[in-house]
Structures are given as structure tokens and as C-alpha cells.
Amino acid sequence: MGRREDTELDRELAVLPPEMRWREWMRRIEAVLFASATPVAREDLARVVGQGASVDLLIEDLAVDLEGRPYEVAQVGKAWMLRTRAAYAPAIRAAADVDGQALNLSEYDLAVLAAIAFHQPVSRDGLKDIFGKEISRDLIGRLAERDLIGTGPREPRRGAPYTFVTTETFLATFGMASLRDLPDPEQLADAGLAGRSEAHDI
């Protein structure tokens, strides 16, 4: 079933002066981002503003408008979300039950996730080459259940194995707009998430 269009939504707001119209479009985008549990794509945000209005410029103005607030607009891949600023993380942990949102991944799990991020698309055989041992299906399953990884492309040959890639949830979880925001491999090694020899090979 396709998306139901809301015929009552006045996208153009022609009765408002230009400045008030722009501010209302910003507020609509903020409301959509606030209500969504996942990043919202440009084409979805474009459904609540006037035809020809620049979603990118509206997002830029909204980001400026939110300066000094405890949350900010964050780009995740080709979508956006509202995210609490890092400075407020201790207050949230002190007052709210966020234990259920924790990743609960071991250092080894995080190392495998990092390897997938740096080498994607990568197969289980490719991960075995990196770590020198087989990566369990349970571990891959845990990462997939948390929507941190997904299935990537297969080689164009019969019986080629599936590969793994990271997801937009991965980007959002680690506060990245795109894979270009991945840390330098040397920083990853210093953090204990990859062996130095692996870091040099990345």
C-alpha cells in the first residue's frame, strides 16, 4: 500500500508573508524529525514544504535556530534526525532509563563491526582473513538484529557468498553523517578496536 497523501496539508502557505512561511516550513521539518525514530530522507521532508523550497537550506536554518538547545539536527547518510548533544549524555543517563538502548557489544564485537565498516562490502571469508579465524554466525546475527549491518552485494558468480555492509542505523548510533566520518585506522588501533597490522592493511 502506498503512502496516503494528506490533502488537508497546505504545503505552499501562500497566505503567509515569505519570512513567516519559511519559519513555518522549518517548524514542520523539526516536528517531523522530532516524531521520527529513524532518520528522515530529503524526499519525505519535501512533502511538508512548498514546491521548490530547498530542504537543505531549511535544515541549515533549523540547525542555526537550534543552537543553544540540548539537541541538534544531525545528517545520517542522505537523511536527517534530531540528536541530543553529547554534553547532555550524563544528565540523560542520570535521569532516564536508557539501559535498554545500550548496544551491549563486547570489544571483539565492536572490532568485527569496525572491520565491516572499513572493508565493506566484506564476506565472512574476508573477515576470517582479517581476524585469522571464523566469525560466528551468532555475532553476525547480533549485529544484524541491532540493524548495525545489512546484506551487501554478491559477486556476479554462481555460489558467491553474501557480503556485509553497515547501515544508516550504524551511522546514527556512532554519530556519523557518512562513512567518510570513520576514524583514521591508526586511531581505531589506538582505541583497541583493531590490531595495528589490520589498521595498516585498511
N, C-alpha and C positions, 0 to 999 in steps of 0.2 A: 504494500500500500504506500502511495507517495505521500509526501508532506502536505498537510492541509494548509492552504493559504488562508490567512486571516484577512477577510475582505474589509473588516472594520478598521484596520490599521491605516491611518493616514501617513503614508511614508513621506510625502512631499512637504507637508506643513506649510503650504503656500500662504496661509493667512498670517503667519508669524513673520516679523522682521528677520532679516538674514542672521543677525547675531543670536537672537533667541532660538531660531531654527537650528543653528549649528550646535548650540548648547543642549537643546533637547535631543538631537541625534547622539551627542556624546553620552547623555544620561541613559538613553536607550541601550547603547553599547555596554555601558557599565552595568546596567541591570541584567542584560543577557549573560555577561561574563560572571556576574555575581551568582546568578541562578544555576549556572552550568558546573557540573562536577568534573568536566573534561574540557580541554582547550577547544575554542570555537574558531572555525575556519572563516576566512575572509568572506566567502560567498554566503555563509549563513548570517554574518553580521550585516552584509549588504541588504538583506531582506527587511531590515528595520530602519533604513535611512533612505533619503531621496535618491532617485536615479541620477547617476553621475557624481554623487557625493563620494569623496575619497575616504574609504575606510582607514587607510594608512594615516592620513592627516588627522582624522578624528581620534584615532588611537594615540597619536603623538600628543595631541592637545589634552586628551584624557590623562595621559601619563604625567604631564605637567600639572594638571589640575589635582592630581592625587599626591603631589609632593607634600611631605609633612604628615601624610596619613600612614596608618600602620600596615597598609597593603599597597601593592603596586601592580601595574599591568606588566605581564611577562610574555614574551614571544616564545612559543614552543613549536619548532618546525615552521609550518605555514599557518599556524593558528595562534590564538592568544588566550590567556587566562588571568584571573586575579590571584595574586600570591601574597601571603603575609611576608612582610620584610623580615630578614634574618634577625635583626635586632630584637624582634619581639618573640622569637622562638622560646627563650627561657620563661617568659611570662605565660605563654600558652601551655608549656609543659607543666608549669606550676599549678595552673588553674583548671585545665581541661584534661579529659581522659583521651589521650592520643595514643595510648599503648597499642590499640587495635590497628592503628595506621602505620606502625613501625614495620620496616621491611623484614626484620628478624633474619638477616642473612649473615652467614659466617664470613670470615675474611677470605676463605677459599671460594665461597660462592661469589663474593664480590670480585675476586681475581678472575674467575671464569667470565663473569659479566663484563669486566673490563676488556678481556681478551676478545670477546664477541664484538664489543664496541669498536675496538681498534682494527680488527681483522675482517669485519663483516663485508660481504656475506661469507660465513665460515661454517664448514660442516663439522660433525662430531670427530671425523678423522683429522680435520685441520686442528681442532682443539687438542686432540691426542698428541699431535706433533708438537704443539706448543708446550703442553704440560708433561709430556713423557708418559702419560697414562690415560686410560679410557675415562671419559667424563660420564658419570652415571646419568641414566635417563631420569632418575628422581630429581637430580639437581636441575637438569634442563626443565623438567616439569615444574619445579618450584619457581624458576624464573619466568616461565610462560604463564603460570597461574597468576602471578602478580602483574602480568602484562608488561614485563620489562623487555621481553624478547618475543619475536614472532618468526614465522617461517619466511625464509628468503627464497631467491630464485634457485632453480636446479640447473646443473649443466645440461646442455642440449644433447644428451646421450642416454640410451636406454639404461635404466637401473641407477642413474646418478643419484647420490644422496641429497636429502634436503639440506639446506643451509639455514643459518640463524642470523637474524638482524635485530637491532634494537628498535624500540617503538617510541611513539610520542610520549607514552607514559614514562619511559626511561628518561627522556629529556626533561619532562616536567618534574620528575622525582629528584633529579640531580641538578635542577635549576639551570638548564641549558636551553638556549634558543635553537641550536643546531649542533650537529656533530663537530663543527669547527670549534666549538667551545670545549671539546675534550682537553684535559690537561696534557701537557707535554709528557711523553713517555718516561722521561727521567723523573719528573715529579711523581708519576704513578709509582715508579720503583721506590722512590724515597718514602712514599706513603705505605709501602709494604704490600701494594696490590698487584705487583708483578715482579718477577725476578729481573735482575739487571740484564741478563742475557736476552730475556724476552723483550725488554724495553728497547734494546739496541736493534732487535730484529723488526720492530714495529715500523 
